[in-house]
Amino acid sequence: MSRTIRVTVRGSFDKLSEAQLAELVAARAEHDLMNTAYTAEGYLAYDLPGRPFFTFRFLATAEEQDEIPAITADAEQRAAAWMAERGYPVKNLTAQAVDMSEVPLGSRGKREAGRRR
């Protein structure tokens, strides 16, 4: 069974230069916290200049549960690499994965699942 894995990588920007901050603020519409999505390439969201924190959201699949730690570590590394490639200093990176097959269905999801049977 293929499992859908959502990985959220959190961190904060660390001592951005004025030019870096201006660049990120100018691009913030592309990284809006209100329009986030989990994607294979990763979706970056932040609220600069108000808060120095960011999240990257990654979507992956796994065949076995024991693949999830490697997927989580990969997502964290990819987020760090993306920031490093652009010269953005970051700190306090953490990653958390959720196996969507283990998330309980709400009442709407249960109704929809019942219709599919």
C-alpha positions as CSV (number, residue, x, y, z in Angstrom):
1,M,0.0,0.0,0.0
2,S,1.3,3.4,-1.0
3,R,1.3,5.9,1.8
4,T,1.0,9.7,1.3
5,I,3.5,11.5,3.6
6,R,3.4,15.2,4.4
7,V,6.6,16.6,5.8
8,T,6.7,20.1,7.4
9,V,10.1,21.6,7.9
10,R,10.2,24.6,10.2
11,G,13.0,27.1,10.9
12,S,13.8,30.7,11.2
13,F,15.9,33.1,9.1
14,D,19.1,34.1,10.9
15,K,20.5,37.6,10.5
16,L,19.3,38.4,6.9
17,S,21.0,41.3,5.3
18,E,18.8,44.3,4.3
19,A,19.0,43.2,0.7
20,Q,18.0,39.6,1.5
21,L,15.1,40.8,3.6
22,A,13.9,43.2,0.8
23,E,14.2,40.3,-1.7
24,L,12.1,38.0,0.4
25,V,9.5,40.6,1.2
26,A,9.1,41.4,-2.5
27,A,8.5,37.7,-3.2
28,R,6.1,37.1,-0.2
29,A,3.0,36.9,-2.4
30,E,4.5,33.6,-3.9
31,H,5.1,32.3,-0.3
32,D,1.8,33.3,1.4
33,L,1.0,31.5,4.6
34,M,-2.7,31.5,3.7
35,N,-2.2,29.6,0.4
36,T,0.1,26.8,1.4
37,A,0.2,23.4,-0.2
38,Y,2.2,20.2,0.2
39,T,4.1,19.6,-3.0
40,A,6.8,17.2,-4.2
41,E,9.2,20.1,-4.8
42,G,8.3,21.8,-1.5
43,Y,6.3,24.9,-0.8
44,L,8.0,27.7,1.2
45,A,5.8,30.0,3.3
46,Y,6.8,32.9,5.5
47,D,5.5,36.2,6.9
48,L,8.4,38.6,6.7
49,P,9.1,41.2,7.9
50,G,6.6,40.5,10.7
51,R,8.1,37.2,11.9
52,P,11.4,35.5,11.0
53,F,9.9,32.0,10.9
54,F,9.3,29.9,7.8
55,T,7.9,26.5,6.8
56,F,8.6,24.3,3.9
57,R,5.9,21.7,3.0
58,F,6.8,18.6,1.1
59,L,4.7,15.8,-0.2
60,A,6.1,12.3,-0.7
61,T,5.0,8.7,-1.0
62,A,6.3,5.6,0.8
63,E,5.5,1.9,0.4
64,E,6.6,1.0,4.0
65,Q,6.4,2.9,7.2
66,D,10.1,2.4,7.8
67,E,10.9,4.8,4.9
68,I,9.4,7.8,6.6
69,P,12.5,8.8,8.7
70,A,14.6,8.9,5.5
71,I,11.9,10.9,3.7
72,T,11.8,13.3,6.7
73,A,15.5,13.7,6.7
74,D,15.6,14.3,2.9
75,A,12.9,17.0,3.2
76,E,14.9,18.8,5.9
77,Q,18.1,18.6,3.8
78,R,16.3,19.9,0.7
79,A,14.9,22.9,2.6
80,A,18.4,23.7,4.0
81,A,19.9,23.3,0.5
82,W,17.3,25.6,-1.1
83,M,18.0,28.3,1.5
84,A,21.8,27.8,1.1
85,E,21.7,28.0,-2.7
86,R,20.1,31.5,-2.3
87,G,22.4,32.6,0.5
88,Y,19.7,32.8,3.1
89,P,21.1,32.0,6.6
90,V,18.7,29.9,8.7
91,K,18.7,28.2,12.1
92,N,16.7,25.8,14.2
93,L,15.5,23.5,11.4
94,T,13.1,20.8,12.5
95,A,11.1,18.4,10.4
96,Q,7.9,16.5,11.2
97,A,6.2,13.9,9.0
98,V,2.6,12.8,9.0
99,D,1.5,9.5,7.4
100,M,-1.9,10.5,6.0
101,S,-3.1,6.9,6.0
102,E,-3.0,7.1,9.8
103,V,-5.0,10.4,10.1
104,P,-8.5,9.7,11.3
105,L,-11.3,10.7,8.9
106,G,-13.6,13.4,10.0
107,S,-17.4,13.1,9.6
108,R,-17.2,14.5,6.0
109,G,-14.5,12.1,5.1
110,K,-16.4,9.1,6.5
111,R,-19.5,10.1,4.5
112,E,-17.4,10.3,1.3
113,A,-15.7,7.0,2.0
114,G,-19.1,5.4,2.6
115,R,-20.3,6.6,-0.8
116,R,-17.3,5.0,-2.6
117,R,-18.1,1.5,-1.3
